[in-house]
Amino acid sequence: MAFTIRQLQFFVAAAEQGSVSGAARALSISQSSVTEAIQALEDDLGVMLFERRARGLDLTHKGSLFLRNATQILRDVSNARMAFREDAALTGRMSLGVTSLVAGYVLSDLLSRFRRAWPQVEVSAIEDSADYLQHLLIGGELDVVVLLASSIRDRMALHVETLLVSPYRLWVPMGHPLADAESISLDDLAGEHLIVLTVDEIEESTRAMMAALSVRPPIAFRTRSVEAVRSLVATGAGVALLPSLVYRPWSLEGDRIEIRDVSGDLPSVQVALCWRRGAPLSDAARSFLRSAQGAVTEG
């Protein structure tokens, strides 16, 4: 029996939420429906997609690989529907600006969805600092910018719409004592070494979180590379506090990384769409905004 789109949706929700109950709440369905869908998928594929734990679900290595395929299938279905709803013959040009974090973890999804729906539109995209991109946007050299909302300087000159919100969570190596803790607070990190990502506003947010602690964990390493963070955490060099947006369960070397919620007043990262206030949008830019909004809503 072939798997269904509905089963894929339930599987992706369970992977994103980390539990059957969380997926059921997100989808407004019963927990038994999620459990049955995952079991049917595993039976059809002949592999275990999740490791069942008392505190929730963890993707297996094969489950992590299948998650990428499942997510892409759901996007393709959404794009196919969009092609019939929208004018696929739209032409023109659109210029897009993104910051480095967006370029690494959001851009490919946005562009692939848009290009499938409107293949005749020519898109040019650049990566640069948030301040410079806003300068270009206000000056009319870019149509749309995607960046972290915290870096927006002149909201009076820009329309801003939140695209997604990503909470900070704790990354630990497999087998770390905190991975099996009933609950984790920031104070529990006092004896840990911290790996700090210095991309966009991540380092500033991490510094603010640590400032609230009576005993600050020592910094083991600072890096602009998320892959370096993964490798260092996975091999036990330290732990990291990062937005779940950039989390992947495996390092390049194939080592497992666990992710856990932390209680307390943690920040979140908001990725936002920006365009000039008071300036007309081209049909291509307007379609890109609709496509991006739909990608988050449906993906």
Summary of the structure (lengths in Angstrom):
residues: 299
radius of gyration: 20.5
end to end distance: 24.7
largest distance: 59.9
contacts: 956
relative contact order: 0.15
helix: 46%
strand: 25%
